[in-house]
């Protein structure tokens, strides 16, 4: 019990102070968990980060969950997630209720937040493309996936494209030499791990069919957020296009409210996946926020618990890593398609919008300003544009 409380207190402090996105979060974790408290050694932490970078989902949250498991078992992982996630969930739900209560969706600063979202997602996808599709083969997978996604978008299309890319990568990249890493010791039984993986894939395949054959709205909501949490590689920034494809065309959240909330998410600490709490609150108050948050983070839990006991073996398999390379390239393609439509098409409405978005992008890429400063510049710029 003492260890559980300790994990909750430390992770809550990190949830209140960790600004800057997934990469910055990993730095905060290293300082707190490795250097100050010595809950893990350097090699163990590096190994855990390597695992979470391979998995889809919020990498920094998954690292936090893993550290909690190492420190205090499965309940420790839950406490670590609650502490790191809850502060930003509360802040974003309150922001959603503010938007609903005051009808400020057409304000200039809201448009500024939308343009912030365009700049940040564009920057994130650029970085992903350079890392995950750097050669001719993987770039081709990304481009073809982009075109297919634009022409025949659906929930099942995304899943099928991911599977197909994994098969292609399994054969195409299997002979690439991989770096060996030290063993990682995690107190999780293989039976629990297998059960978690079965549940992960079972929900991923079953929920879309349940959604099509039933008229229960919470099933559709759970499917949309669960699938988004299952298919995001590269961190929280790139979940935006996947979520927008799920909640805007269905009419659950307007495009304006969606982008305003995403911009606000850049200004709060903690994981960017808590953007789901804002969307859920816009759809159904606190109940919707809790459902959406649980659904989008559930894949992260299942994958961390399911892969940790087998990770040492999987990392040594060139074919498994080749399949992951193909999957990563396909995800880049899906996100490029969604960046164009509906994100770009709903936000860039004039040359002034384009100019501000380009300026924000430049501040991110070349001036290396942190996201919270980009939010401030975007809000001020959007307010000024309202008078042009």
N, C-alpha and C positions, 0 to 999 in steps of 0.2 A: 504493500500500500504506500509506503514511503517513497519507493522508486516511482510509482505511478504519479504521485503528487508532484514529485520533483520534475518529471518529464513534462507534466501539464504546465507547471509554473515557467519553466525555461522556454518551452515552445510558445507559450502565450506572450512572453516578453519579445521573442523573435517576431511573432505575428503582429505586434504593435510597432515594431521599429524597422522591419526589413523592407525597405523601399528598393526599387530599381530593377525588378524582374528576376527571372530564374537564375541567371548567371550571378547576379549580386547575392541572391539568396544562398547559393552554394558557398560563397565567400563568408557570409554571416555564420552559416552552419559550421564551417571549418573552424572559425575563430572560437565559437562557443562550445561546440561539442568535442572538438579534437584538441585544440590548444589549451583552452581554459579548464574544461572539465575532464578531458582525457577519457571520454566514454569509448572512443575508438582510437586506433593508431593511424598514422598517415596512410599506410598501405591499405588498411581495411576501408578507410574512407574513400580513397581513390577507386577501390574496387567496387564499392557500392555506387558511387557516382557513375562509373562505367556501365553498370547494369541498368541504372535508371535512364541513362542517355540512350540505350538501345530500345527501351520499352516505349510504347506510345503513352501519352498522358502527361501530366504536370511533373516534370523531372524533379524540381526542387521539393515538391510535396512528397513525392515518392522516396526521395532520399531521407526526408524527415521521418516518414513512416518507418523506413528501414532502421533508422537509428533508434527510434522508439521501441521497435521490436527487439533489437539487440540489447537495449538497456533493461526493458521490463516486460518482454514477451509480447503477445498479440495485443493485449490491452494497452501496453505501452505505445504500440503503433497507433492505436485509436486516440489515446490521449495526446500524442504528438501532433496528430492531424487536427484535432479539435482546437488545441491551443494556437496553432499556426494559422488556422483558417477562420475561426470565429470572429476576430476583430474586424476583418474586412467584410465579412458577410453582414454584420450588423450595420456597418457604415453604408454599404451599397443598398441594402434594403431601405434604410432611412432615406437615401437619395431617391430611390424609386418612388417611395410614398410622397416625397416632396414634389417630384415631377407630376404625379397624378393629381395632387391637391391644388397646384397652382397653374397648371396648363401653360407651361413655359416652353413647350416644344418648338415654337417658332422663333425663339429669342436668338439674337446674333451669337451669343456665347455658346449656344447649343450647336450651331453650325460650325463654330470653331472646334468643338469637341469632335464632331464628325470628321473634320479634316485632320485632326490629330490621329484619329483611328486609321485613316488612309495612309498617312505617313508612317506610322508605327508598323502596321501590317506589311506595307511595301518593303520597309527596311528588314523586317523579320524574314520575309520570303526571299529577299535578295541574299541574306546570309545563309538561309537554308539551301538555296540553289547552289551557292558556291561550295557548300560543304557536302550536300547529299546528292547533287547531280553535276559533278565537276567534269565528267568526261562525256564522250560522244554517246555511248550506250545509255547511260543513265539520263542524260539530257533528252534523248529520243523518247525514253519511257515517259518522262515528265511531260513532254510536248504532246505526245499522243494521248496521254491521260487527260491533259487540259482540254483538248478538242472533243474527246468523247464526253467529258463531263459537261461541257457547254451545250452539246447537241442533245444528249440523253440523260439529263440529270434526274436522279431518284436516289432514295436511300439504298436500294439494292444495287444500283449501279456502282455506288462508291465501294461497297463491300466486295463486289465481283472484281472491280478494277484492282483493289488491294490484293486480293487472292491471286489474280492473274499475274500481277507484277512480282509477287513473291515466288511464283512458280518460275517465271522467266529468270529472276535473279538467282534462284536455286541452281539453275543449270549454267547461267551465263557468267556468274562471278565466283563460282565455287573454288576456283584454283588460285584465288588471290591469297597471298600470304598474310596472316594475321599475327598481331602481337600477343604474346603470352603474358598473363597477369597472375598475381599471387592468389592463393585460395582464400575464400571468404567463408567464415563459420557463422551460421545463423541457426538459432534454436527453433526450427520449424520442421514438423514431421512431413515426410513425403506424402502421406495420405492426405493431410490437410492441403498440401501444395497441389496435388492432383485434383482434389475436389474444387479448389479455387479456380484452376484453369478450366475445368469442365463447366463450371458455372459461368465463367467469363465468356467462353465461346458459345455456350448454350444461349445465354441472354442475347449475345450479339446476333445470332442467327434467328432466334425465336421471336424476339420483340417486333421486328418489322412485319412478320407474318401475323402476329396477334393484332398489330395496329391495323392491318388491312382487313382483317376478318371481324373486328369488333368496332363498336362505336364509343368505347369508353375513352374519354379524353385524357385521363391520367396515364393510360397505357401509351398513348401517342406522345405525351410529354416525356414520360420516362424513357421511351425509345429514342427520342430525338437527343436528349441530353446524354444518355448512356452511350449512344453511338458516337456522338461528338467526342466524348471523353475517351473512347476506345481507339479513335483513328488519328488523333493528333500526335504527330512527331515533331519535336523541336521546341517545345515549351508553350507557355500560356498565350503568347502573342498570336500564335497562328490558329487558335481555336475560334477566333472571330468569324472568319468566312464560313466555317462549317456550321456554327451556331446560327449565323444569319440566314443561311439556306434552310434552316429548320424552323425558325420562329417567325420570320417576316412573311414569306409566301403564304403561310397558314393563317395569317392575320392575328396571331397571338400577341405580337408586339409590332408597332409601327417601325418603319425604317428610321424615322427621326429619333424616336425614343431609344431604339437599339443602339445607334451610333453615339447618342449622347451618353448613354450608360457606359459604353466601352471607353469613351474618353475619360469619364470619371474614374473608371477602374484603374487608369494609369496613375491617379493621384493618391491612391490608398496603399498601405503596406500589405504584405502577405501575398498569397498566390493569385495569379491573374485568373485562374479558373473560377474564383468566386464571383466573376462576372455572371455566372449562372444564377447566383442568388438574386442579383438585380433583375434579371429576366424573369425568374420565377415570381418575384414580388410584383412585377408589372402585370403578370398573368393572373396571379391568385393570392396576393398578399403574402403574409408570413408562411402560410401553408405551402403555397407555390414555391416560395424561396427555399424552404427546407427540402421539398421533393426534388427540385432541380439541382440543388447542391449535392444531395445524396447521390442522385443518378449520375452526375458528371464525374464525381470522385470515386464511385464504386469500382470502375475498371482499374483505377490506379491501385486500390487495395488488393483486388483479386490478382493482378499481374505481379505485384511485389511479393505477395505471399506465395503465389504459385510458381514463381521462377527462382526465388532465392536458393532453395535446396538443390536445384539442377544447374545453376548458372555456371559453376566451375566446369561442368561437362560440356554445356552448350557453347561456351566461348571458344572451345578448342575445335569445334566443328566448322570447317570452311563452308560447307553447304548451307548450314543454318545462317551463318553470317552473310553469305551471298544472297539468301532469300531476304534478309533484312535490308540489304542494300537496294534490292529491287522495290521493296515496299516503301522505303524512304523516298525514292525517286518518284513513285506514283503519288505519294502524298503531296510532294511539291507541286505536281501537276494539278491536283484537285484544288489546292489552295490558290494557285495562279488563276484558275478559272473563276473561283469565287471572289477573288480580289477584283476582277474585272466586272463581274455581274453577280450580285447586285451592289457591291460596295462602291465601286467607282461610279457606276451609272446612276446611283441614287444620291451621290454626294457632290461630285464635280459638276456644277450647273453653270459655271461662268468662267471666264478667263481669270477673274479675281480669285475664285475658289482654287483653281489650278495653281495660281501663283503662290498662294498661302500654303497649300499642301506641298508644293515643291520646296518652298523655303523651310518648312518644318522637316521635310525629308533631309535636306542639306544639313540642318542643325544636328540631326541624329547621326548621319553617316560621316560627315566631315568634321563637324565641331564637337562631336561626341558628347552632346549634352544629355543629361539623364532624362528619362521619360516624364518625370514630374515637372521639369522645367519646360519641356515641350508642351505639356498641358497648359501651363500658364501662358506661354506665348500664343498658343492656339486660341485660348479663350479671349485674350486681349485682341488678337487679330480678327477673330470672328465678330466680336463686338464692333470693331471699327468698320468692318465690311458691311455691316447692317446699315451704315450711313452713306455708302457709296451709291 
